[in-house]
């Protein structure tokens, strides 16, 4: 764009610029200052700006404006239908607690809850959710999910007793009780680098324990013997604001994990504490689409995790990955002097679940759907 003054050129003043005497130089300087602020100069600037706008391609301007409007509409539409799984820490610090939370734990409020429904109507509900998703977005990449939902009863009933997820089984996923660290290498390394941060926040929480009562935010779980308590930051895809405010750095860390399940009922993140003498009864997880990750915080001797009949031990500062849809149990056979076994537990996506499938499963199994 070239700026060209529209007014007549002031040639009558040019000789003054070349006068050899001092007085002429002063007059020239005064004239330049006066001209820069004169109405003529202002008029030239305004006229040049108007001409520049007129010279622009109207079609290009309209096209850019339309694209901008479409982009804003798309962001609003997607954001409204699929909210971010994590709110900001600052908003958690200031906002009220979400409804349905009691003692820091999400209790099922609906008899139609997908995770808690164990009847033949569940498959119909899942298929309806899948159809709704496909109508809004696409059927592309939905083959395994469609197959799994349509034949869910057969898959669950015919599974060997070693692996039998209670709610949803996605077919054709590689199955193994334990996974190597490379299965989700980025998130494993990130968690291990922040071991001390998570441990410090746990130790601050644990100071509130007494022999008389369970501190607010902790949940007591049923066990055949001993005590097993959990402190949830995310429970069944819903964050627990009161608990997240007590562990802000750990909660913020969850937002940095690439494969954390945070927006459907199969996603959890919590601190899990086993007291000496505790045995967790063998049980199955709800699905095979996730990997359960345990970061060891306190791991005294005499503690074991057994998945699919294969035992493993935790290590402090190290992650242990396993598929909890396999029959599994955990126990702490140490003495009272050994203290509790403590892990930070977070659910990650199975590495063989594709991105399109993850998006669809988030929609189908969204909390409250």
N, C-alpha and C positions, 0 to 999 in steps of 0.2 A: 504494500500500500504506500503510495507516495503522497506526501502532504504538500499541496500546492496552494499558496495564498491566492484568493480570488480578487482581492483589491488591487488597484493600480500600484505599480512600483514607485517608491518615493525617490526618484532620481535627482530631485532638486536638492537633496541634502547630501548627496555623495561627495561633492567636492570638499565639504567640511571635514570629511574623514581623512583627507590627505593633506590638510593644511599643515605647513611646517611649524607654525608658531604654537606656543604653549596654550594660549587662549583658545585657539581653534580646537586643540585636543580636549580641553575641558568642556567646550561646547558640544563636541561630538559625544563625549561620555554622558553628559546630561541628556542629550537627545535620545541616546539609546535606552537609558533608564526610563525616560518619559514614554517612549514609544512602546516599550514592553508592557506597560500598564495602561496604555491608551485604549479607548473604545474601539479604535480601528483594529488593534491587535486582537482584542477579545472577539470582535466580529469575525475576523479572519479564522480564528480557531473554531468558533461555533459553525461557521459555514463549511469549513473543511471537514469537521466531524459529520455533519449532515450529508455532505457529498459522499463520504466514505461509506455510510450506511446505505445510501442509494445505490452505490456501486456493487454492494454485496449481492450474491446469487440468492434470490428469494426462495427458490426451491430447496437449496441446501439448508437454509435456516429453518424452514418448515420441517424438513426431514429430521434434522437433529432434535428439534423440539418434540416431535412425535415419538422418536426413540427414547428420549428422556422420560416422557410421560408413561410409556409402556414399561420401562424399567422400574419406575417408582411403583406402578400398579402391581407388577410381578412380585416385587419385594414385599409389598403389603399383603398380597394374596398368600404367598408361601409362609410368611411369618405368622399370619393369622391361623392357618390350618396346621402348621407344624412348628409350634413354639420351641425355642431353644430349651434343651434339657436342663441347663443350669442358669440360675439367676446370678446376678453379680453379687459378690460378697458384701459390698456396701448396701445393696438393697436388702440383703438378708439381715444385716445389722440393724436396719431401721424398720423393716416390715413386720407385720403381725404374723403369728404362726398360722400355718395353713390349717384348714378344717380337716377333721378326721384323724388328727394326731393325738395320741394319748400316751403319756410317758415316753415321748420321742419315738413312737412306733406307729406305723400305719395299720390300722385295723380295717378289715374289709367291711364296707358299709352297704354293699349291694349283694343280693342273692344271685345276681346274674354276672358277678365278677368272673372274667375269663379264667384267671388262675385258680379260683376256688371252685369252679363248676366242674363236676365230674358226672356228667350225664350225656345222653345221646344228643341233646340239643346243642352241645358245645360245638360239634363239627359244623352244624348248620350255621351257627353264629360266626364261626371263623370264615366259612365260605362266603357268607354275606359281606363280611368285612373285606375280604379279598376282592370280591366283585366291585365293591364301592371304591376301593383303591384303584383298580384297573380302569374304571370309568373316568376317574379324575385324572389319572396319569397314563399308565400304559400296562399292557399285558406282557411286554417284552421282559424276558428274564424271570418270569413267574412260573416256569415249568415245574421246578422242584417243589415250590410252595403249594401250587395247585395240586400236584400229585400227592403231597403229604397230607393236605387237608381232606381231599376226597377219600383217601384210604387210611385215615388216621387210626380208626378202630382196628383195622387189620394189622397195621404196623405195631401198635402198642400191645396188642394181644399176642402177637407172634414173636415179639422180641425175646431173646434169651434172658434168663433171670439176672444175669450179670449186668445188663444195661436195659433199663426200662423207664424212660422219662415219664413223669406222671401226667403231663399236660400236652406237650407238642413234640413230635418227632419229625425232623427234617430228613428225608431219605437221601441216600448217596453221599453222606458226609463221612470222611475217614474217621474211624473210631479207634481210640486208644485211651486207656485210663489216665496216663500222664502225657504231657506235652513238653517238648524241649523249650529252653529259653528263647530260641530263635523263632518260635511260633508267633510271638508278639514282641520282638526284640526291642523296639523303641520304647514301648510302655514298661517293659521289665526293667530296662536300664534306667529309665526316668524314676521309677519307684525306688529302685535301689540307691540311686544318688540322693534321694530325699529321705532315706531311712532315719537319720537323726532328727529331722524335722517332725516326722510322724511320731517317733518315739517320745520326743519331748512333749508333744501335745497330749499323748496318751498318759504320760506320767502325771501331768497336771490334772487330767480328768480323774485318774485313779486315786488321787489324794482325798477325794470326796467320799471314798468308800468307808463304811463302818460296819460293825457287826450287827447293827440294829435294822438298817433299812437299805433299800436299793436306791442309789442316787437317781435324781431325775434325768431322764434321757436314756437310761439303760433298760434293756429288756431281759427278763429271765426266761430261758428256754427250757423245755422239758427234757430231762435226761433220765436214764435208768439209775444213775448214781452221780453224786457230786453236784457241782454248779457250773452252768454254762451261761454267760451273759454276753450281750452284744450291744454295741453303741452304733446306731445307724446314722450315716450321713445321707445316704440314698437308699430308700427301701421300696422295692417293687416299682422302680422308675419314678419315684416321687422323693424329692429332697426333703429333709427334716430341718427346717430353718433354725430351730432352737439349738439343735446339735451342731449344725454347721457353723453357727456363731461361736461355738466353743472350740472349734478346730478350723479356724479360717485358712491357715496355710495348707492343711491337708485337703480341705474342700477345694481350694483354688487349684491344687495339683490335679484334681480329677478333671478339670477343664482342659488340662494340657495333654491328657491321654488321648491317643488317636483312636483307640478301639474300645473305649469304655462304653458299656451299654447303660445309657442314662435316660432313655426316653420310652422304654416299654417295661412291662411288668416283670420281665426276667432280669432286670438290672438292679444290682445292689452294691453298696459300698459300706463297710462297717469295720469296727474293731471288735474282734472276737476273743473272749477270755475264757480259758478253761482252768478251773481250780484243781489242785491235786486230788486224785481219787475220782475224777470225772470220766465217765464213759458215755459217748454219744451213740445212741442206738443206730444200727445200720439203716440207711434210707436212700432213696433216689431223689435227684433233683428234678425240676419240672420240665427241662428241655435239653436237647443236645446242641443247640445253636450257640452256646456260650462256652467259654473256658473260665473256670474259677481260679483266680490268682490269690495266693497267700504270700504276703511279705512278712517274714519272721521278725517280730519285735523283741520277744522274750521267749527263748526256747530251751528250757531246762531239760535235763536228761529224763528218760522215761516217757517221752511223748512221741506218739506215732499217728500218722494218717494212713489209712488202708483204703485203697480205691480198686475195685475189681479184683480184690484178693491180693493186691500188690502193696506191700508196706513201704512207706517213705518217712523220713524225718525232716523236720523243719530246721533251718539254720538262720541265725540272726543276720539281718541285712540282705538276705537272699530270697528270691521269689520261687515259689513252687506252683506249677501250673497243672491242673487236672480237670477232667471232664466229670462233673458231679452228677451226670445222668447215669453213671455207673453206680452200682451199689457201693456205698462208702461209709466209713465210720472214723472216729477219732477218739483218742483217750490220753489221759495224763496219769501215769502210774507213779509219778514222783512223790516225794514227801512234802509236808507243809513247809519245810525249810527251803525247798527248791523254788517256791513261789509259783505263780500261775504261768501257763503257756499263753502267749499273746501274739496274735497275727492281725495284720491289716488285710481285709478281704475285699476284693473288687472283681466284678464280673466283666470279662472282655469278650468280644465277638470271636467265635470260632474262625480261624484263618481262612477256611474254605467256604464261608458264607460271603457271596458276592455283594458289592455295594448296592446294586438294585434290590437284592433280596433283603438287605439290612433296612433299607428305606421302607419297603413294603411291610416287613415284620414290625417295625416301629409303629406303623399305622394300624396294623391288625391287632397288635397287642398293646396299644396305647393305654395308659392307666385310666380306668373308668369307662373304657369303651365296651 
